[in-house]
Amino acid sequence: LVSLGPSMVQPALPHKILRMGDERRAAVPSFVLFAAGSASGALQTIAWHPLDLLKTRMQVQDARVGRLPVYNSLTDAARTILRSESWRGFFHGLAPNVLGSALAWGLQMSLYAQLKRAASSVSDEQGRPNASRNLACSLTAGCLTNFVVHPIFLVKVRMQLQVRPAAGVVGTGVAGVPEAENAYRHGLHAAQSIVKEEGLRGLYRGFAPSMMLVSHGAILLMSYDQLRAVFPSVLAASFMAKVFSTIVTYPTQVLRAVMQQRPQPGTKHVPYRSVLVTTASLWRQGGVRAFYRGIFAQMLRTVPQSMAFFSIYEFTLKQMAAGYGLWSGIDYDIRQT
């Protein structure tokens, strides 16, 4: 893995370093930032998708709408899925997850950099990390991004929660209807079915907790910027930033997953229609523990995933920027971590 050298916090350094917390990277065009973010987001999503599926199924255990079996633990969930759905069961929803992650990270990183550039241009901070400014910029970028990608991730969640028995395994869907008759065949079919069954509003179920969850990305990016100014290692900074942001915001992820479940076929009743109703139901079912179910699977997936993302992103950004000749004539201080 590659670290991109000391922070560039003075305007006259002879060696200009590209890294995420560096406001002087603002000269990089938006399409380069978008491409670097998209590529990094897609790669790390593919690698950790099975754990993402396990996390999603564990999150809704205390508020199932009737489709999932009861999982006693993360290990039990993995064994049950493998036995009843085969290895393919771990990859339900992969396509919308990759698409959503690529689009989300591309938009988030490019908007975040542009907003920081705009904010720093009216201040006299000379590129020094500013936690409150970075948090505000990240929150704004996250809200705009979430409005675009929320329907994609809703489709991802619906497909991950869909139990499709493997060939030769007897299984039914909901209310005695064979799974093959009401199952989503692919991402586009899922989106079409949601609009048909629930209207356009169905694509934005769980939008309120999803907007609340923007705070996770905001805290992550702000924490990473601040930690990166202290720790030269991308791995150390990304590890600490991800653990901190996950612990703070994980209950919101549980709320979103529960609210995004598919309603029972043949009924318009949506049991988890609002944040307050969902929160009260989860509290009655399991107390505080209900809001942290699946966090172990989340940590197993997202902590190394975040470390990989920031490492790939900073390296990819540097290579792409150099490839476009944006930093020609400037020597890079590169060292191994």
PATORKOL-409017 format. One record per residue: x, y, z of N, C-alpha, C in turn. Coordinates in steps of 0.1 Angstrom, whole numbers, plus 2048, in hexadecimal, padded with zeros to 3 digits. Layout:
N
XYZXYZXYZ
...
This chain:
337
8087F480080080080080980C800
8038177FB80B8237F980682E801
80F83580880C84280F81284D806
80B85880780F8637FD81686E804
81D86B80F82787481482187E81E
82988882382589182D81A89A828
8128A08318078A982D80C8B6827
8068BA81D80A8C78168028D281C
8078D88278008E282E8068F082C
8118F18258178FE823817900814
81590D81081391080182090E7F9
82B90E80083790F7F88409027F9
83A8F77FC8418EA7FD8468E67EF
8538E27EE8588DE7E18528D17DC
84D8C87E58478BC7E18398BC7E4
8308BC7DA8228BD7DC81C8AF7DC
8158AB7E781089E7E880189D7E7
7FC8947DF7EE8917DD7E98887E8
7E088D7F07DA8847FA7CC88A7FE
7C38828047B68868057B389280E
7BB8938187B989E8217C08AB81D
7C48AC8117CC8B780C7C48C1803
7C18CC8097B98D68017C08DA7F4
7CD8D97F37D48DD7E77D28D47DC
7CB8C97DE7C78C07D47BB8C57CC
7B68D17D07AA8D67CA7AB8D97BB
7B88DA7B77BA8DD7A87B78D17A0
7B68C57A67B28B979E7A48BA799
7A18B878C7948BA78778A8B078E
77E8B478E7738AC79477289E78E
77489D78177289077B77D88677F
78988B78279488278779087E795
78C88779E7888837AB77C8797AB
77287B7A27678727A176C86479C
77586479277A85778D78184F798
78A85679F7928507AA78884A7B5
77F8527B977584E7C376D8427BE
7688437B27608387AD76782B7AC
77382B7A677B81F7A577E8197B2
7828217BC78581C7C97798167D0
76D81D7CF7618197D575C80B7CF
75D80A7C27597FD7BC7627F27C0
76F7F47C07787E97C37767E37D1
7757EC7DB7747E87E97667E27EB
75C7E67E474E7E17E674D7D27E1
7547CF7D67537C27D175A7B87DB
7657BC7E076C7B37E97657B07F6
75D7BA7FB7567B88087477B6808
7427B37FC7337B37FB72D7A7803
73379B80472C79180C72A79581B
73479C8217337A182E7287AC82F
7277B482571C7BE82470E7B8825
70D7AD81D7007A681D6FD7A082B
70779A83170579483F7017A0849
7087AB8487057B68506F77BB84F
6F27BC8426E47C083F6DA7B7845
6DC7AA8436D37A08496D27A0858
6DE7A285E6DE7A286D6D77AF872
6D87BA86B6D37C686F6C47C6871
6BD7BE8696AE7BD8696A87B2871
6B17AB8796AC79F8806A17A288A
6A27AE8916987B289B68C7B8895
68B7BA8886807C088167D7BA873
67E7AD87267C7A686566E7A8861
66C7AA85465F7AB84E65A79D84A
66179284C65C78584A66477D83F
66E78283A67577B82F681773834
68877883E69577284269376884D
69C75E84D69C7558596A275C864
6A17568706A775C87C6B675787D
6BF76087E6CD75D87F6D175F88D
6D77558936DB7568A16E975D8A3
6F175E8986FD76489870276788A
70D76E88971377087C717763875
71D75A87D72174D878715745873
70B74687B6FE73E8786F874486B
6F97518696F475785D6FB753851
70975285271174E84770E740843
70D73784D70B72984B6FD727844
6F372E8496E572C8446E4731836
6EB73C8336EB7418256F273781C
6FD7328207057298186FD71C815
6F67178206EE70B81F6E270C816
6DB7178186CE7188116CE720804
6D87298026D97317F66E672F7EE
6EF7277F36FC7247ED7057307EE
7117307E871A73B7E97157477E1
70B7457D87067507D06FD7597DA
6F97547E56F175C7EE6F87677F4
7057667F570D7717FB70F77C7F1
70B77B7E570D7857DB70078B7D5
6F57897DC6E97907D96EB79F7DA
6E77A77D06E87B57D16F67BB7CE
6FE7B37C870C7B77C570C7C37BB
7057C17B07057CB7A57007D97AA
6F57DA7B16F17E87B66FB7ED7C0
7017E47C870A7E87D27177EE7CC
71C7E87C27287ED7BB7247FA7B4
7197FB7AD7158077A67138127B0
70C80F7BB70981A7C471681F7CB
71F8167CF72B81A7D57348227CC
73581E7C073D8257B67388337B4
72B8347B27258417B072684A7BD
7238447C872384B7D57318517D8
73C8487D774984D7DB74E8577D0
74B8557C474F85E7BA74986C7BC
73C86D7BF7368797C273B87F7CF
73C8777D973F87C7E674D8827E6
75787B7E07658807E176688D7D8
76088D7CD7618997C475A8A57CA
74E8A37CF7478AE7D574E8B37E2
7538AA7EA75A8AD7F67668B67F4
76E8B27EA77A8BA7E67768C87E1
76C8C97D97688D67D47628DF7DE
75B8D97E87558E17F37608E67FC
76A8DD7FE7758E280777D8ED800
77F8EB7F37868F67EB77F9037EC
7729037EB76A90F7EB76A9157F9
76A90C80376A911811778917815
78391181079091681379392280C
78D9248007909307F878B93D7FF
78293C80877D94880F78294981E
78C94082179294082E7A194382C
7A89458387B69478387BE93C83E
7B893083D7BE9248447CA91F83D
7CC9228307D891E8287D990E828
7CE9088277CE8F98257CF8F1832
7CF8F783D7CF8F084A7C28E884C
7C38DC8517B68D48537AD8DC85D
7A18DC85A7978E386278B8DA864
7898D48707808CA8737718CE870
76E8DA8757608DE87375D8E1865
7668E785E7648EA8507638DD848
76C8D484A76C8C784375F8BF846
75A8C085274E8B98567428BF84E
7418CC84E7368D28477378CF838
7428CF8327448CC8247408BE821
7448B582A7418A68287328A4829
72C8AA83371E8A98357168AD829
71A8B98237138BE8177158B480B
7218B08097248A77FE71C89A800
71C89580C71588880F70688980D
7008948116F189680F6EE897800
6F689E7F86F389E7E96F58917E3
6FF88A7E770287C7E26F78727E6
6F38737F26E986A7F76DB86B7EF
6D88777EB6CB8797E46CC8717D7
6D88707D16DA86A7C46DA85B7C5
6E28567CF6E48477D06DB83F7D9
6D28467E06CA83F7EA6C18347E3
6BB8367D86B382C7D16BB8207CD
6C88227C96D18177C56D380E7D1
6D68147DD6D980C7E96CD8067EF
6C180C7EC6B58057F16B37F87E9
6B57F97DC6B57EC7D46BF7E27D9
6CB7E77DC6D57DE7E16D07D77EE
6CA7DE7F76C57D88046BA7CE801
6B17D27F86A67C97F56AB7BC7F0
6B47BC7E76BA7B07E16C27A87EB
6C97AF7F46D07A77FE6C77A0808
6BB7A680B6B27A08146A979580D
6AA7938016A278A7F96A977C7FA
6A17728006A67658016A275D7F5
6AC7587EE6A97507E26AF7427E3
6A77387E66AD72B7E86B57267DC
6C071F7DF6C87197D46C070E7CD
6C570A7C16BF6FF7BA6BF6F37C3
6B36EC7C46B26E07CB6AE6E27DA
6AE6EF7DE6AA6F27EC69B6F77EC
6936F17F46856F57F46847017FC
67D70B7F767B7187FE6707207F8
66A72880065F7317FC66273F7FF
65B7487F965D7567FB65475A807
64C76480564376980F63576580D
62E76281862075F81761D75380E
62774980E62573D80762773E7F8
62B74A7F362D74C7E563B7477E1
63D73E7D864A73A7D46547467D2
6607447D76697507D666B7547C7
66C74B7BE66F74E7B06647577AA
6587577AF64D75F7AA64D76E7AE
6537717BA65377E7BE6607847C1
66B77D7BD6787817BF67D78C7B5
6857957BA68C79E7B06967967A8
69579779B69E7907926AC797791
6AC7A47916B97AB7916B67BA795
6C07C27966BE7CF79B6B47D8794
6B47D87876AA7E077F69C7DB782
69A7CD78268D7C87856897CB793
6927CC79C68F7D07AA68A7DE7AB
6917E77A468C7F57A367F7F779D
67C7EF79266F7F078B6647EB794
6677E079B65D7DA7A465A7E37B0
6647EA7B56627F37C06597FE7BC
65B8047B065380F7AB64580A7A9
6437FE7A36367F97A062E7F67AD
6357F07B762E7EC7C362D7F77CE
6368007CE63680A7D96378187D4
63781A7C66388287C164682D7C2
6488397BC65583F7BC65B8417CA
6518447D46568467E265D8397E7
65982E7E26608227E666F8217E5
6748287DB6828297D86898317E3
6828397EB6888417F568483D803
68083080567D82B81268A82B81A
68982F82669583082F69E83C82C
6988468246A08528216A485A82D
69B85B83669E8638426AA85E84A
6AA85184E6B684C8546C284C84B
6C084B83E6CB84B8356D2859835
6C98648366CF8718366D6873844
6D086D84E6D786E85B6E586785A
6E585C8526F18548516FC85C849
6F886684270386F83C70D873846
70987485271287885D71E86E85E
71B86185A72685785B73285B851
72E85D84573886183B73F86E83E
73787884473C885847747883853
74387C85D74C879868758872863
75686885A76286085576C86984E
76787184477087983D777884845
76F88A84E77589485777F88E860
77C88286678687C86F792877867
79087285B79C86E8537A587A850
79F88584C7A789184A7AF895856
7A98958617B089A86E7BA890872
7B78838717C18788757CC87786B
7C987A85F7D48798557DE884856
7DA88F85D7E389A8607ED89686B
7E988C8737F088887F7F887B87C
7F28728757F88658727FC864863
80986186080D86085280785484B
80284A8527FD83E84D7EF83F848
7EC83C83C7DE83C8377D683183F
7DD8268417D681A8487D281E856
7DB82485E7D882886B7CC83286C
7CD83D8647C38478647B684285F
7B583A8557A88358507A282A85A
7AB8238617A681986B79F820876
7A682A87C7A0831887793839883
79483F87878984787377C83F871
77E83386B77382A86976D824875
77582087E77081A88B768825893
76D83189376683C89A75983F894
75984188774C84588074283A880
74682D88073D82288073682188E
73D8228997378218A672D82C8A8
7308388A47278438A671A84289E
71B83D89270F83E888709831885
70D82688B7088198876F9817889
6F381C8946E581A8966DC82088B
6E182A8846DA8308796DA82686D
6E481F86C6E58158616DA80A863
6D98068706CF7FC8736C1801870
6BE80D8746B18138716AE813862
6B881785A6B681884C6B380A846
6BB80084A6B97F28456AB7ED848
6A67EF8546997EB85868E7F1850
68F7FE84E685806846685803838
6907FD8326917FA82468C7ED820
6877E582A6827D78276767D881E
6747CD8166697CD80C65C7C9814
6527D18116457CE8186407C0813
6367BA81B6307AE8176297AF80A
62B7A58016247A57F46147A57F7
60D7AD7EF5FF7AD7F05FA7B77FB
6027BE8015FE7C880B6057D580A
5FF7DF80D6057ED80C60A7F181A
6097E882460D7EB83161C7EB832
6227F68376307F88396337F9848
6377EE84F6387EF85D6427F9863
64D7FC85B657805860658811857
64D81A85964C825850653831854
65683386165D83F86666883B86F
67184587167D84387A678840888
66E84888D66A84789A66483989D
65B83489465582789565F81C895
66981D88C67381388B67C813897
68081F89C6888208A86818198B4
67481D8B666D8178C166B8088C0
6698038B46677F58B26757ED8B5
6807F28B168D7EC8B36907ED8C2
68D7F88C968F7F98D76877EE8DF
67B7EC8DB6727E28E26787D48E0
67D7D28D46817C48D068E7C08D7
6987CA8D76A57C68DC6AD7D08E4
6A77DC8E66AE7E68EE6BA7EC8E6
6C47EF8ED6D07F58E66D67EB8DC
6D67DE8E06DC7D48D86D67D48CA
6C97D78C96C37D68BC6C97E08B2
6CE7EB8B76D47F68AF6E27F38AB
6E87E88B06F67E58AD6F77D78A8
6EC7D08A46ED7C389E6F47C4891
6FD7BB88F7057BB8827117C4882
7147CA88D71F7D488D72D7CC88B
72D7C089073A7B888F73C7B5880
7327B18797337AF86A7367BC864
7307C78687337D48637427D8864
7477D58707557D987375E7D086B
75B7C386A7647BA8627647BE853
7597C484E7597C884175E7D683E
7597E084675C7EE8437697F3847
76F7EE85277C7F38577877F084D
7897E38497937E083E78E7E6831
7817E782F77C7ED8227807FC822
77F80382D78281182D79181382B
79980A8327A880B8307AC809822
7A57FF81B7A87FD80D7A4808805
79880E8087938197FF79C8257FF
7A082980B7A883580C7B6833806
7BB8278087C88248027C78247F2
7BD81D7ED7BB81D7DF7B882B7D9
7B08327E17AB83F7DC7B78497DB
7BF8497E57CB8537E57D584F7DA
7D78427D97E183D7CE7DB8407C0
7CE83C7BF7C883E7B27C784D7AE
7C38557B77C38647B57D08697B0
7DA8657B77E886A7B37EB8667A5
7E98597A27EC8547947E485A78A
7D785C78C7CE8637827D2871780
7D587878B7D98867897E6888782
7EF87F7857FC87F77E7FA87C76F
7F187276D7EF86E75F7E9879756
7E188275C7DC88D7557E5899754
7F189775A7FB8A27597F88AE762
7EF8AC76C7EB8B77757F78BB77E
8008B278080B8B57898188B3783
8198B57768268B476F8308BD774
83C8B87758478C077A8498C0789
8408B97908418B979E8458AB7A3
84E8AA7AC85389D7B184A8997BD
84688C7BD83E8877C78478807D2
8438827DE84A87B7E984286F7ED
8468637E883E8577EA84684E7F3
8408487FD84683F80583D834809
84282880C83A81D80F83681D81E
82981982182581882F82780A834
